[in-house]
């Protein structure tokens, strides 16, 4: 039996409710110990400032820790170790988006010299995904009905329905580390994120 096969994509927008800041400290020293001790001192203050800003310990995670030698390549001679560089990166999560600016300020105050960015996410996207799926199915059904009418046939039973997977499409987020007046936090705009679902449907054709 002949069939009509259609696909459609539904999209729903949702405001994020969680932010993750990735930042860290890079320190240098003549010896490995000097670089690591200096880094540990600054990172201890980073943890203290984050907790003071209201970030719970369970939401603070060390994401990277490294120690690398620095090489001197001058005078076309064999490279020599000219010191060490220690890197310690942390990820801090906050479910209070109003607190993200204060979190960034706390990091800078603590001596952080490497901020990778702020990533916004949605803890529970089920409702938005369900809406996107409903819109996709409705659009696919309407498309199939239009195709059947144009071909002068009737749309029969639905024979198959599959979902091609949902996509998370975060919109670009903007934040800035600028000179601020006393007491003002770094401005943060979370925006919205779009969730899309694509469905594939197949109908019998009734002639």
Residue pairs with C-beta under 8 A, 6 or more apart in sequence:
1 156
1 204
1 205
2 204
2 205
2 207
3 159
3 202
3 203
3 204
3 205
4 144
4 147
4 148
4 155
4 202
4 203
4 205
5 200
5 201
5 202
5 203
6 140
6 143
6 144
6 147
6 200
6 201
6 202
6 203
7 140
7 164
7 198
7 199
7 200
7 201
8 136
8 137
8 139
8 140
8 143
8 198
8 199
9 136
9 139
9 196
9 197
9 198
9 199
10 131
10 132
10 133
10 134
10 135
10 136
10 137
10 138
10 139
10 196
10 197
10 198
10 199
11 132
11 135
11 194
11 195
11 196
12 128
12 129
12 131
12 132
12 135
12 194
12 195
12 196
13 128
13 192
13 193
13 194
13 195
14 122
14 125
14 127
14 128
14 192
14 193
14 194
14 195
15 190
15 191
15 192
15 193
16 97
16 120
16 121
16 122
16 170
16 190
16 191
16 192
16 193
17 95
17 97
17 122
17 123
18 93
18 94
18 95
18 97
18 120
18 121
18 122
18 123
19 93
19 94
19 97
19 100
19 103
19 118
19 119
19 120
19 121
19 188
19 190
20 91
20 92
20 93
20 94
20 118
20 119
20 120
20 121
21 91
21 92
21 93
21 94
21 100
21 103
21 104
21 107
21 115
21 117
21 118
22 63
22 89
22 90
22 91
22 115
22 116
22 117
22 118
22 119
23 46
23 89
23 90
23 92
23 104
23 107
23 112
23 114
23 115
23 116
24 64
24 87
24 88
24 89
24 90
24 112
24 114
24 116
25 39
25 42
25 43
25 46
25 87
25 88
25 111
25 112
25 113
25 114
26 39
26 85
26 86
26 87
26 113
26 114
27 35
27 38
27 39
27 42
27 85
27 86
28 35
28 38
28 70
28 83
28 84
28 85
28 86
29 35
29 36
29 37
29 38
29 83
29 84
29 86
30 83
30 84
31 83
31 84
32 67
32 69
32 84
32 86
34 84
35 67
35 83
35 84
35 85
35 86
36 67
36 84
36 86
38 86
39 86
39 87
39 88
40 88
42 110
42 111
42 112
43 88
43 90
45 110
45 111
46 90
46 107
46 110
46 111
46 112
47 60
47 90
48 110
49 106
49 107
49 109
49 110
50 60
50 90
50 92
50 103
50 106
50 107
50 110
51 57
51 60
52 106
53 99
53 102
53 103
53 105
53 106
54 94
54 96
54 99
54 102
55 92
55 93
55 94
55 99
55 103
59 92
59 93
59 94
60 90
60 91
60 92
60 93
61 90
61 91
61 92
62 88
62 89
62 90
63 89
63 90
63 91
64 87
64 88
64 89
65 87
65 88
65 89
66 86
66 87
67 84
67 85
67 86
67 87
68 84
68 85
68 87
69 81
69 83
69 84
69 85
70 81
70 82
70 83
70 84
70 85
71 79
71 80
71 81
71 82
72 79
72 80
72 81
72 82
73 79
87 114
89 114
89 116
92 103
92 107
94 100
94 103
95 123
97 120
97 188
97 190
100 118
100 175
100 186
100 188
100 190
101 185
101 186
101 187
101 188
102 185
104 115
104 118
104 175
104 177
104 185
104 186
104 188
105 185
105 186
107 115
108 115
108 177
115 177
117 175
118 173
118 175
118 188
119 170
119 173
120 170
120 173
120 190
120 191
120 193
121 170
121 193
122 128
122 193
122 195
125 168
125 195
128 195
129 166
129 195
129 197
132 166
132 195
132 196
132 197
133 163
133 197
133 199
136 197
136 198
136 199
137 161
137 199
137 201
140 199
140 200
140 201
141 201
144 155
144 201
144 203
145 155
148 154
148 155
148 203
148 205
151 205
153 205
153 206
153 207
154 205
154 206
154 207
155 203
155 204
155 205
155 206
156 203
156 204
156 205
156 206
157 203
157 204
158 201
158 202
158 203
159 202
159 203
159 204
160 200
160 201
160 202
161 199
161 200
161 201
161 202
162 199
162 200
162 201
163 197
163 198
163 199
163 200
164 197
164 198
164 199
164 200
165 197
165 198
166 195
166 196
166 197
167 195
167 196
167 197
168 193
168 194
168 195
169 193
169 194
169 195
169 196
170 193
170 194
171 191
171 192
171 193
171 194
172 191
173 189
173 190
173 191
174 189
175 186
175 187
175 188
175 189
176 186
176 187
177 186
178 186
178 187
180 186
